[in-house]
Amino acid sequence: MDSWSQSNAKSAIVTLDIEGMSCGNCVRAVATALAKLPEVVVDSVAIGTAVISFANAPGAIQEGEERERRIASAIASLDDVGFVAKARSHQSDSN
């Protein structure tokens, strides 16, 4: 992967803080809900957090309305299965 692609891939990473998770079944429920979204790649799920990125995310997805729409879609999918989530922030390209 060239440096431009790595930079754009990293900037599309979002950590979700998720309330109400307390066991392995919760982790599976969250992972399953997020995996059903065609634009979301589930990088990891643990009790209290999920790290996601966006499939086919062009450079424009880094910021702006489309990025916010995709985050809102992920949060809504978790709300549908009984969890309250919020986006922490996206990781810096310098990581």
trRosetta pair geometry for C-beta under 8 A, 3 or more apart (Angstrom, degrees):
i j d omega theta_ij theta_ji phi_ij phi_ji
1 5 4.6 -120 -173 91 95 125
1 6 5.2 117 122 -59 118 86
1 9 7.3 -21 -178 -3 150 145
2 5 5.1 92 57 12 73 102
2 6 7.1 -138 99 -5 36 91
3 6 5.5 -54 -143 39 35 113
3 7 6.2 40 157 -23 67 104
4 7 5.9 -55 -151 34 28 112
4 8 6.5 20 156 -11 64 108
5 8 5.9 -58 -146 41 31 105
5 9 6.1 32 156 -21 67 109
6 9 5.7 -55 -143 37 29 111
6 10 6.3 28 159 -18 65 107
7 10 6.1 -58 -149 36 26 108
7 11 6.4 19 158 -16 63 111
7 93 4.9 27 -149 -151 83 122
8 11 6.0 -58 -143 37 31 108
8 12 6.7 28 159 -20 63 108
8 57 7.0 -177 156 105 99 95
8 58 7.5 -54 -172 176 140 30
8 59 5.0 -82 -115 -95 126 69
8 62 6.8 -100 -139 -62 69 111
9 12 6.2 -66 -158 33 29 108
9 13 7.7 45 146 -40 60 95
9 53 6.9 21 -173 -169 72 148
9 57 7.6 126 -110 64 48 114
10 13 5.9 -40 -168 -1 43 117
10 91 6.1 -86 175 89 88 108
10 92 7.8 -13 143 106 120 34
10 93 5.4 122 90 -121 125 56
10 95 6.3 -180 -165 58 133 99
11 62 4.3 0 130 -126 129 106
11 90 6.1 53 -173 149 53 135
11 91 7.6 -131 -108 74 34 67
11 93 5.3 -12 -66 -73 99 95
12 53 5.0 79 109 -159 97 87
12 54 4.7 -102 176 32 125 98
12 57 4.3 99 -115 108 157 164
12 61 5.5 28 -108 106 113 116
12 62 6.4 -88 -70 -93 70 57
12 67 7.4 -137 -128 -119 75 107
12 90 7.1 -64 -147 -143 9 132
13 43 7.0 5 -133 -14 102 157
13 51 6.5 -1 -171 -176 101 97
13 52 7.5 161 -151 87 55 38
13 53 4.9 -34 -94 -88 62 96
13 90 5.8 125 76 -155 60 81
13 91 4.8 -9 80 21 122 109
14 51 7.4 166 85 -153 42 53
14 52 5.5 -18 63 65 91 85
14 53 7.2 151 15 -91 73 42
14 71 5.8 -155 -152 -104 168 105
14 74 7.6 148 88 50 138 159
14 87 5.4 -45 -173 -141 117 110
14 88 7.6 151 -178 45 67 75
14 89 7.7 -141 -138 121 67 18
14 90 5.4 -46 -88 -90 66 78
15 49 6.0 -18 -172 -163 97 113
15 50 7.4 160 -156 82 51 43
15 51 5.2 -23 -102 -101 73 77
15 87 7.3 113 75 -161 49 61
15 88 4.2 -22 87 38 102 125
15 89 7.0 4 42 51 98 51
15 90 8.0 160 7 -104 74 32
15 91 7.4 82 -21 -49 105 91
16 49 6.5 148 79 -157 58 57
16 50 4.6 -4 53 56 110 91
16 51 7.6 -165 18 -78 73 29
16 52 6.7 26 -11 5 112 109
16 74 6.6 -132 -68 128 145 125
16 75 7.0 -176 -132 -86 127 78
16 78 7.3 165 159 -26 151 159
16 85 4.6 6 178 -174 117 122
16 86 7.0 153 -155 74 71 26
16 87 5.9 -47 -100 -98 68 52
16 88 6.9 -163 -101 -8 14 86
17 48 6.7 -21 -154 169 68 77
17 49 6.0 -29 -106 -99 48 77
17 85 6.6 157 79 -152 46 65
17 86 5.5 -14 57 60 96 80
17 87 7.9 131 15 -140 78 6
17 88 5.4 99 -28 -63 99 97
18 21 5.4 53 109 -18 111 122
18 30 6.3 33 -168 -117 172 144
18 48 5.9 173 60 -164 77 25
18 49 6.3 175 16 -86 92 21
18 50 6.1 52 -25 -6 131 97
18 78 6.3 -112 -123 -170 115 150
18 83 5.1 5 -169 168 106 128
18 84 7.2 147 -156 80 55 46
18 85 4.5 -19 -100 -97 77 93
19 48 7.9 28 -90 -128 33 67
19 83 6.6 161 68 -168 57 74
19 84 4.4 -8 48 64 114 100
19 85 7.3 -159 15 -74 71 43
20 26 7.2 -169 121 -140 73 134
20 82 6.7 -132 136 135 154 84
20 83 5.0 -156 64 -121 122 71
20 84 6.3 104 -7 21 119 81
21 26 4.0 156 -142 141 74 139
21 27 6.7 83 -163 -64 124 60
21 30 6.6 -19 -96 -33 127 139
21 47 4.7 -175 123 -148 113 64
21 48 5.6 -143 61 -52 121 42
21 83 6.6 27 -54 -123 86 128
22 26 5.8 106 36 -14 50 150
22 47 6.7 65 -112 -144 17 121
23 26 5.2 110 55 4 62 100
23 27 7.4 -116 110 -2 41 89
23 47 7.5 69 -26 -99 12 118
24 27 5.4 -49 -150 33 40 115
24 28 6.4 39 153 -17 68 103
25 28 5.7 -53 -148 38 34 111
25 29 6.2 37 152 -22 66 105
26 29 5.6 -53 -146 35 31 112
26 30 6.3 29 156 -17 65 106
26 47 6.7 67 84 -114 125 79
26 83 7.5 114 -162 -82 100 127
27 30 6.0 -57 -150 38 28 109
27 31 6.2 25 155 -16 64 110
27 45 5.2 142 -162 124 82 109
27 46 6.7 -12 -116 -133 119 22
27 47 6.3 -65 -67 -65 103 62
28 31 5.7 -56 -142 40 30 110
28 32 6.0 30 158 -20 65 109
29 32 5.9 -56 -146 38 26 111
29 33 6.3 27 157 -19 63 108
29 81 5.4 180 167 157 109 138
29 82 7.8 -18 147 49 147 103
29 83 7.6 146 109 -28 116 125
30 33 5.9 -55 -146 36 29 110
30 34 6.3 20 159 -11 64 110
30 45 5.2 167 97 -155 115 138
30 50 5.7 -148 154 -66 126 132
30 78 6.2 19 -129 -119 84 103
30 81 7.4 -172 -85 85 47 138
30 83 6.3 4 -91 7 100 166
31 34 6.1 -62 -147 42 27 106
31 35 6.0 28 157 -22 65 113
31 42 5.6 101 -145 -178 76 161
31 45 4.4 -133 -70 15 94 156
31 50 7.5 180 -81 -120 61 120
32 35 5.7 -57 -141 36 27 112
32 36 6.8 36 157 -29 61 101
32 81 8.0 129 79 -97 98 165
33 36 6.1 -54 -162 20 30 114
33 37 8.0 28 146 -20 58 97
33 77 4.7 156 163 147 101 102
33 78 5.8 128 110 -88 148 53
33 80 6.9 165 -144 69 126 102
33 81 4.7 -118 -76 -3 141 143
34 37 6.0 -51 -168 20 45 110
34 40 5.3 -105 179 122 84 145
34 42 4.9 111 107 -83 124 113
34 45 7.4 173 28 -74 141 128
34 50 6.2 176 -48 177 159 153
34 52 6.1 -131 -169 -92 136 131
34 74 6.0 28 -122 -145 93 95
34 77 6.3 137 -86 98 47 138
34 78 7.3 12 -62 -64 88 93
35 40 7.4 -120 -97 92 24 105
35 42 5.4 -51 -73 -11 80 133
36 77 6.8 180 65 -153 108 138
37 40 4.0 46 86 14 117 115
37 73 6.1 127 -136 134 138 114
37 74 6.3 -96 7 -91 169 70
37 77 5.9 -108 -51 -44 117 160
38 55 7.1 -89 150 53 60 139
39 54 5.6 -6 159 -153 90 86
39 55 5.5 -145 -155 46 41 93
39 56 7.2 -84 -133 50 78 97
39 70 5.7 -108 117 -128 133 113
39 73 7.3 52 57 84 122 150
40 52 5.1 -26 -163 -168 102 130
40 53 7.7 134 -159 73 56 35
40 54 6.6 -44 -103 -107 46 56
40 55 7.0 -33 24 -3 7 95
40 70 7.1 157 -74 -178 85 101
40 73 7.7 -155 -44 100 118 110
40 74 5.6 119 -95 -91 145 109
41 52 6.5 144 73 -165 52 70
41 53 4.8 -21 61 66 108 84
41 54 6.9 -164 12 -86 91 5
41 55 5.2 121 -43 -58 100 84
42 45 6.3 -20 -175 -35 118 105
42 50 6.9 -56 -143 -170 91 110
42 51 7.9 102 -170 80 53 56
42 52 5.8 -37 -107 -106 47 84
43 51 4.3 -60 72 106 115 98
43 52 6.1 -178 8 -103 90 24
43 53 5.8 69 -43 -6 117 97
44 49 8.0 19 105 111 95 97
44 50 7.1 -175 95 -151 53 50
44 51 4.7 25 47 40 87 108
45 49 7.5 -173 -147 100 45 55
45 50 4.6 -6 -108 -110 80 88
45 51 7.8 -147 -69 25 44 63
46 49 5.5 9 60 58 89 89
46 50 7.8 176 26 -81 55 46
49 88 7.9 -4 -130 -26 107 134
50 78 8.0 -163 13 -83 146 138
50 85 7.5 -23 28 -132 114 139
52 74 6.0 -167 52 -129 168 156
53 57 7.1 -111 164 0 85 144
54 57 3.8 90 92 -66 107 125
54 61 5.6 -128 80 162 150 150
54 67 7.6 -120 -25 -121 156 70
54 70 5.4 16 -105 166 129 162
57 61 3.9 -98 -164 55 95 156
57 62 7.9 114 157 -53 116 56
58 61 5.8 121 58 -12 56 97
59 62 6.2 -21 -180 -13 53 114
60 64 6.6 -40 172 43 80 144
60 66 6.6 55 123 40 99 138
61 64 7.7 -115 -135 55 23 101
61 66 5.5 -84 -113 104 70 116
61 67 5.1 124 -180 -75 61 88
61 70 7.2 18 -157 6 111 147
62 67 6.5 -52 102 -69 13 144
62 90 7.6 177 -162 116 66 167
63 67 5.9 -81 -146 18 10 149
64 67 5.6 100 60 16 60 102
64 68 7.0 -117 119 -2 33 98
65 68 5.6 -61 -145 42 32 110
65 69 6.1 36 156 -25 68 105
66 69 5.5 -50 -145 33 32 115
66 70 6.5 31 156 -17 63 104
67 70 5.9 -57 -152 36 30 109
67 71 6.5 28 152 -16 65 106
67 90 8.0 -43 -176 -50 135 143
68 71 5.7 -53 -146 38 33 111
68 72 6.2 35 154 -20 66 107
69 72 5.7 -55 -147 37 29 112
69 73 6.4 34 152 -23 63 105
70 73 5.5 -49 -148 32 33 115
70 74 6.7 33 153 -17 63 102
71 74 5.8 -55 -153 35 34 111
71 75 6.3 32 151 -17 67 107
71 87 4.9 -13 -166 -61 133 143
72 75 5.6 -54 -145 39 33 111
72 76 6.1 35 155 -21 66 107
73 76 5.7 -53 -145 36 29 112
73 77 6.5 31 154 -22 62 103
74 77 5.8 -53 -151 31 31 111
74 78 6.8 27 152 -14 63 104
74 85 7.4 -81 124 101 87 147
75 78 5.9 -58 -155 37 34 109
75 79 6.4 38 148 -23 67 105
75 85 4.8 -149 -128 81 77 104
75 86 6.9 42 -119 -97 130 34
75 87 7.1 -83 -61 -37 121 86
76 79 5.3 -50 -146 34 36 116
76 80 6.5 45 152 -27 64 101
77 80 5.6 -46 -154 27 34 118
77 81 7.2 12 154 -1 62 103
78 81 6.2 -67 -153 46 37 96
78 83 4.4 -65 170 74 99 106
78 84 7.6 151 121 -96 111 5
78 85 4.5 45 79 -5 154 131
79 82 7.7 84 -173 -45 30 9
79 83 6.9 -102 -81 69 32 54
79 84 6.9 48 -100 -101 79 49
79 85 7.3 -116 -50 22 74 89
87 90 8.0 -8 174 -48 119 69
91 95 5.2 -36 162 5 118 148
92 95 5.4 122 72 -25 80 91
